[in-house]
Amino acid sequence: MKYLSPLFVVLLAAVNTQAATPNLAAIRPTGAQRGNEVELVLSGARLGDAKEILYYQPGVQTVSITKVDDNSVKAKLKIAADAPLGLHDIRIRTATGVSELKSFSVGNLKEINEVEPNNDFKAPQAIAMNVTVNGVADNEDVDYFVVEAKKGERISVEVEGIRLGIVEFDPYVAILNTKRFELASNDDAALIYRDGFASTLAPEDGKYIIQVRESAYAGNGSCLYRLHVGNFPRASAMVPSGGKPGETVSVRWIGDPAGEATTKVTLPAKFEYDFGLTRSDDKGFSPYPNMFRLTNLGNVVEQEPNDAQTNATPFTAPMAVNGVIEKPGDVDQYVFKAEKGQTFDVHCYARRLRSPLDPVMYLGKKGAGAAVGADDAIGPDSYFRYQIPETGEYVIWVQDHLNKGGADYFYRIEVTPAAPALSISPPPEYIMLGTGVMALAVPKGNRQ
């Protein structure tokens, strides 16, 4: 009998395991309206013996799975009327293994399809308000849609492209009047990665044109998108952006053209990973949630003016302070009392909550300069640990790295006592929002 080395046996087993593992490459259609049943085709490799679909968010269940061939199946899903809006993660379990993670989008609007040709501004595809259009941004393709609106009516659009995780796709979206004057446009919104959203109030009764394309006109047949068009609210920021599980918090929604709004929100009683809040009003729901941190910290919201130590917003640590760098050059300051020997961890959450702010943060004794500071400690966000050298009042201040600012440059600073902690990190699983050398790889749970 020929001898096989242990290393060869291990490698052979690994190859055999990989050959048997199911591969989920595509889900079509890429989304559906909640409150309905939908039939999906799930394709890839080694899927013919599918046993079940695994879900990571509530509100979706499998009605049936039918084999198409060895590499694809049809699945009928039932989506609850209150299923969370946005991306739902799924896997297929077969007789030989479990597939990688893919995402399926759940919306709140009626689903329709793009109808070509619609690349002539003067001959756009007519659609009703409050629909989701499933389309394709091909090479040098510009898709136009026309809606009707009354004066003062909100027109909101949001496009899902890169978030669908199919190919490297950077969509651009705009709202124009019939004279081709651009009323609102967006590309690479921080809130939703490289996807875009835009909102405006109709200046007069009439028709309005929605434009969708790949930002560099370099699309292809795999650049699928879901375009949400309607009267729904779309806030680009909220303050505070975190709260205690089970408590009711007042959230100020920022960035909607109809104006700011404050709503009371009761948070889940237990911690939920990948949690977000969805804005709604009498006109509908935002298509996608805003990220929101569930922590055991209380909230303090900045009180303007607070751009100097003399008018810094007071708080008592441990606490989370929340605010907005509202304009270029703005600096927000907070003051708290601390005892000698206390050690604090200070985290600024901005990009991690999908804010456009690139924060730089400092801490120092009141009346003195900075004793410690940080920039880009965790991605673009700031973090430091500081031991208090003497009892007294201390000031934390934050600003944008390039001294930028705006109505949606929100942040959350969490000040907590340093404490021993055990962190167990399994190998990360990356969801590819696009493919290729420049693909955006995002760990599961960090995509809202």
MOCORTA-V362242 format. One record per residue. N is the residue number from 0. RES is the residue in three letters. SS is DSSP state (alpha for helix, beta for strand, coil for the rest). Layout:
[[N | RES | SS] [N | RES | SS]]
This chain:
[[0 | MET | coil] [1 | LYS | coil] [2 | TYR | coil] [3 | LEU | coil] [4 | SER | coil] [5 | PRO | alpha] [6 | LEU | alpha] [7 | PHE | alpha] [8 | VAL | alpha] [9 | VAL | alpha] [10 | LEU | alpha] [11 | LEU | alpha] [12 | ALA | alpha] [13 | ALA | alpha] [14 | VAL | alpha] [15 | ASN | alpha] [16 | THR | alpha] [17 | GLN | alpha] [18 | ALA | alpha] [19 | ALA | alpha] [20 | THR | coil] [21 | PRO | coil] [22 | ASN | beta] [23 | LEU | beta] [24 | ALA | beta] [25 | ALA | beta] [26 | ILE | beta] [27 | ARG | beta] [28 | PRO | coil] [29 | THR | coil] [30 | GLY | beta] [31 | ALA | beta] [32 | GLN | beta] [33 | ARG | coil] [34 | GLY | coil] [35 | ASN | coil] [36 | GLU | beta] [37 | VAL | beta] [38 | GLU | beta] [39 | LEU | beta] [40 | VAL | beta] [41 | LEU | beta] [42 | SER | beta] [43 | GLY | beta] [44 | ALA | beta] [45 | ARG | coil] [46 | LEU | coil] [47 | GLY | coil] [48 | ASP | coil] [49 | ALA | beta] [50 | LYS | beta] [51 | GLU | beta] [52 | ILE | beta] [53 | LEU | beta] [54 | TYR | beta] [55 | TYR | coil] [56 | GLN | coil] [57 | PRO | coil] [58 | GLY | coil] [59 | VAL | beta] [60 | GLN | beta] [61 | THR | beta] [62 | VAL | beta] [63 | SER | beta] [64 | ILE | beta] [65 | THR | beta] [66 | LYS | beta] [67 | VAL | beta] [68 | ASP | beta] [69 | ASP | coil] [70 | ASN | coil] [71 | SER | beta] [72 | VAL | beta] [73 | LYS | beta] [74 | ALA | beta] [75 | LYS | beta] [76 | LEU | beta] [77 | LYS | beta] [78 | ILE | beta] [79 | ALA | coil] [80 | ALA | coil] [81 | ASP | coil] [82 | ALA | coil] [83 | PRO | coil] [84 | LEU | coil] [85 | GLY | beta] [86 | LEU | beta] [87 | HIS | beta] [88 | ASP | beta] [89 | ILE | beta] [90 | ARG | beta] [91 | ILE | beta] [92 | ARG | beta] [93 | THR | beta] [94 | ALA | coil] [95 | THR | coil] [96 | GLY | coil] [97 | VAL | beta] [98 | SER | coil] [99 | GLU | coil] [100 | LEU | coil] [101 | LYS | beta] [102 | SER | beta] [103 | PHE | beta] [104 | SER | beta] [105 | VAL | beta] [106 | GLY | beta] [107 | ASN | coil] [108 | LEU | coil] [109 | LYS | beta] [110 | GLU | beta] [111 | ILE | beta] [112 | ASN | beta] [113 | GLU | coil] [114 | VAL | coil] [115 | GLU | coil] [116 | PRO | coil] [117 | ASN | coil] [118 | ASN | coil] [119 | ASP | coil] [120 | PHE | alpha] [121 | LYS | alpha] [122 | ALA | alpha] [123 | PRO | coil] [124 | GLN | beta] [125 | ALA | beta] [126 | ILE | coil] [127 | ALA | coil] [128 | MET | coil] [129 | ASN | coil] [130 | VAL | beta] [131 | THR | beta] [132 | VAL | beta] [133 | ASN | beta] [134 | GLY | beta] [135 | VAL | beta] [136 | ALA | coil] [137 | ASP | coil] [138 | ASN | beta] [139 | GLU | coil] [140 | ASP | coil] [141 | VAL | beta] [142 | ASP | beta] [143 | TYR | beta] [144 | PHE | beta] [145 | VAL | beta] [146 | VAL | beta] [147 | GLU | beta] [148 | ALA | beta] [149 | LYS | coil] [150 | LYS | coil] [151 | GLY | coil] [152 | GLU | coil] [153 | ARG | beta] [154 | ILE | beta] [155 | SER | beta] [156 | VAL | beta] [157 | GLU | beta] [158 | VAL | beta] [159 | GLU | beta] [160 | GLY | coil] [161 | ILE | alpha] [162 | ARG | alpha] [163 | LEU | alpha] [164 | GLY | coil] [165 | ILE | coil] [166 | VAL | coil] [167 | GLU | coil] [168 | PHE | coil] [169 | ASP | coil] [170 | PRO | beta] [171 | TYR | beta] [172 | VAL | beta] [173 | ALA | beta] [174 | ILE | beta] [175 | LEU | beta] [176 | ASN | beta] [177 | THR | coil] [178 | LYS | coil] [179 | ARG | coil] [180 | PHE | coil] [181 | GLU | beta] [182 | LEU | beta] [183 | ALA | beta] [184 | SER | beta] [185 | ASN | beta] [186 | ASP | beta] [187 | ASP | coil] [188 | ALA | coil] [189 | ALA | alpha] [190 | LEU | alpha] [191 | ILE | alpha] [192 | TYR | coil] [193 | ARG | coil] [194 | ASP | coil] [195 | GLY | beta] [196 | PHE | beta] [197 | ALA | beta] [198 | SER | beta] [199 | THR | beta] [200 | LEU | beta] [201 | ALA | coil] [202 | PRO | coil] [203 | GLU | coil] [204 | ASP | coil] [205 | GLY | beta] [206 | LYS | beta] [207 | TYR | beta] [208 | ILE | beta] [209 | ILE | beta] [210 | GLN | beta] [211 | VAL | beta] [212 | ARG | beta] [213 | GLU | beta] [214 | SER | coil] [215 | ALA | coil] [216 | TYR | coil] [217 | ALA | beta] [218 | GLY | coil] [219 | ASN | coil] [220 | GLY | coil] [221 | SER | coil] [222 | CYS | coil] [223 | LEU | beta] [224 | TYR | beta] [225 | ARG | beta] [226 | LEU | beta] [227 | HIS | beta] [228 | VAL | beta] [229 | GLY | beta] [230 | ASN | coil] [231 | PHE | coil] [232 | PRO | coil] [233 | ARG | coil] [234 | ALA | coil] [235 | SER | coil] [236 | ALA | beta] [237 | MET | beta] [238 | VAL | beta] [239 | PRO | coil] [240 | SER | coil] [241 | GLY | beta] [242 | GLY | beta] [243 | LYS | coil] [244 | PRO | coil] [245 | GLY | coil] [246 | GLU | coil] [247 | THR | beta] [248 | VAL | beta] [249 | SER | beta] [250 | VAL | beta] [251 | ARG | beta] [252 | TRP | beta] [253 | ILE | beta] [254 | GLY | coil] [255 | ASP | coil] [256 | PRO | coil] [257 | ALA | coil] [258 | GLY | coil] [259 | GLU | coil] [260 | ALA | beta] [261 | THR | beta] [262 | THR | beta] [263 | LYS | beta] [264 | VAL | beta] [265 | THR | beta] [266 | LEU | coil] [267 | PRO | coil] [268 | ALA | coil] [269 | LYS | coil] [270 | PHE | coil] [271 | GLU | coil] [272 | TYR | coil] [273 | ASP | coil] [274 | PHE | coil] [275 | GLY | beta] [276 | LEU | beta] [277 | THR | coil] [278 | ARG | coil] [279 | SER | beta] [280 | ASP | beta] [281 | ASP | coil] [282 | LYS | coil] [283 | GLY | beta] [284 | PHE | beta] [285 | SER | coil] [286 | PRO | coil] [287 | TYR | coil] [288 | PRO | coil] [289 | ASN | beta] [290 | MET | beta] [291 | PHE | coil] [292 | ARG | beta] [293 | LEU | beta] [294 | THR | coil] [295 | ASN | coil] [296 | LEU | coil] [297 | GLY | coil] [298 | ASN | beta] [299 | VAL | beta] [300 | VAL | beta] [301 | GLU | coil] [302 | GLN | coil] [303 | GLU | coil] [304 | PRO | coil] [305 | ASN | coil] [306 | ASP | coil] [307 | ALA | coil] [308 | GLN | alpha] [309 | THR | alpha] [310 | ASN | alpha] [311 | ALA | coil] [312 | THR | beta] [313 | PRO | beta] [314 | PHE | coil] [315 | THR | coil] [316 | ALA | coil] [317 | PRO | coil] [318 | MET | beta] [319 | ALA | beta] [320 | VAL | beta] [321 | ASN | beta] [322 | GLY | beta] [323 | VAL | beta] [324 | ILE | coil] [325 | GLU | coil] [326 | LYS | coil] [327 | PRO | coil] [328 | GLY | coil] [329 | ASP | coil] [330 | VAL | coil] [331 | ASP | beta] [332 | GLN | beta] [333 | TYR | beta] [334 | VAL | beta] [335 | PHE | beta] [336 | LYS | beta] [337 | ALA | beta] [338 | GLU | coil] [339 | LYS | coil] [340 | GLY | coil] [341 | GLN | coil] [342 | THR | beta] [343 | PHE | beta] [344 | ASP | beta] [345 | VAL | beta] [346 | HIS | beta] [347 | CYS | beta] [348 | TYR | beta] [349 | ALA | coil] [350 | ARG | alpha] [351 | ARG | alpha] [352 | LEU | alpha] [353 | ARG | coil] [354 | SER | coil] [355 | PRO | coil] [356 | LEU | coil] [357 | ASP | coil] [358 | PRO | beta] [359 | VAL | beta] [360 | MET | beta] [361 | TYR | beta] [362 | LEU | beta] [363 | GLY | beta] [364 | LYS | beta] [365 | LYS | coil] [366 | GLY | coil] [367 | ALA | coil] [368 | GLY | coil] [369 | ALA | coil] [370 | ALA | coil] [371 | VAL | beta] [372 | GLY | beta] [373 | ALA | beta] [374 | ASP | beta] [375 | ASP | coil] [376 | ALA | coil] [377 | ILE | beta] [378 | GLY | coil] [379 | PRO | coil] [380 | ASP | beta] [381 | SER | coil] [382 | TYR | beta] [383 | PHE | beta] [384 | ARG | beta] [385 | TYR | beta] [386 | GLN | beta] [387 | ILE | coil] [388 | PRO | coil] [389 | GLU | coil] [390 | THR | coil] [391 | GLY | beta] [392 | GLU | beta] [393 | TYR | beta] [394 | VAL | beta] [395 | ILE | beta] [396 | TRP | beta] [397 | VAL | beta] [398 | GLN | beta] [399 | ASP | beta] [400 | HIS | coil] [401 | LEU | coil] [402 | ASN | coil] [403 | LYS | coil] [404 | GLY | coil] [405 | GLY | coil] [406 | ALA | coil] [407 | ASP | coil] [408 | TYR | coil] [409 | PHE | beta] [410 | TYR | beta] [411 | ARG | beta] [412 | ILE | beta] [413 | GLU | beta] [414 | VAL | beta] [415 | THR | beta] [416 | PRO | beta] [417 | ALA | coil] [418 | ALA | coil] [419 | PRO | coil] [420 | ALA | coil] [421 | LEU | coil] [422 | SER | coil] [423 | ILE | coil] [424 | SER | coil] [425 | PRO | coil] [426 | PRO | coil] [427 | PRO | coil] [428 | GLU | coil] [429 | TYR | beta] [430 | ILE | beta] [431 | MET | beta] [432 | LEU | beta] [433 | GLY | coil] [434 | THR | coil] [435 | GLY | coil] [436 | VAL | coil] [437 | MET | coil] [438 | ALA | coil] [439 | LEU | beta] [440 | ALA | beta] [441 | VAL | beta] [442 | PRO | beta] [443 | LYS | coil] [444 | GLY | coil] [445 | ASN | coil] [446 | ARG | coil] [447 | GLN | coil]]
